[in-house]
Amino acid sequence: MQYGKHYILECTVSDNTLLTNPEGIQNFFARIVSTLHMTPVSECTYHIFPGSGGITAFQIIAESHISIHTWPEYHYFSFDVFSCKGFDDAALDVLVHATFPIAKKVSQVVHRGTLMLDAPNLTEAPTKSPSASPASFPASLS
C-alpha cells in the first residue's frame, strides 16, 4: 500500500513565453485537475518575481497539491503533483507535452508513505526502519 504518488518533473523549453504567463499556468493547472479528476480546494495562487518575471504557482487540491516554479531566463521550470489518490502519470505527461514546448525533460514518480507501511495505525511509528539508510543520501541531505 502507498500513501501518495509524487510526480516530479524538470524541463527546459524552446520558447519561454508560458513561463511568465500566470493565466497560462492557471489554465494548465485547471486542465490537470480536470484530466486527473482531482478536487480543487483553492484557486491557483502565484507570485511573479521582479526582473525575470519567473512564476511560482501553487494549487491546493483535496488530494494534496500542484506546483510549478519557472526560471524564464534559463528556459527552465520545475513542476510537481502530489496526491494521496492514484492518478495516471502518463496522462499528466501528455498534458505537459501538449502545453509546453519541451526541449529536455527529466521526470520521476516517487511513491510516498514508506515510513508508514509497517505502522499498525497512523499514530504510531513504524516497527522497522526504511530500507535506505542516512549514509545512502548525499552528504548535503544527511
KACOR-V770663 format. One record per helix or strand. SS is the DSSP state (~ for helix, > for strand). FROM is the first residue (numbers start at 1). TO is the last residue. Records with the same first field share a line. If there is no record, write none. Layout:
SS=FROM-TO  FROM-TO
This chain:
>=4-13  40-40  45-48  55-61  64-71  76-83  102-112
~=17-20  22-35  72-74  89-99  114-116  134-136
